[in-house]
């Protein structure tokens, strides 16, 4: 499912226009992004938790030449599924 299909599904589920559903989805994405940038977490009980994790700098290899390259440290977004979501899938 892509973003447009998700917007359409949300619009049909709650009986609003696609524009309203798109605005709500964009607001959700923007809010989660802002919270994660501040090293916070977004916890949706039953659905899951959005967090961040630090990834330390490492040395990798260029697959074409085999030359070592430095991979910079970074912050990665993480999602941990909640119990209700896991139960719904099994």
Secondary structure, 3 states (H helix, E strand, C coil): CCHHHHHHHHHHHHCCCHHHHHHHHHHHHHHHHHHHHCCCCEEECCCEEEEEEEECCEEEECCCCCCEEEECCEEEEEEEECHHHHHHHC
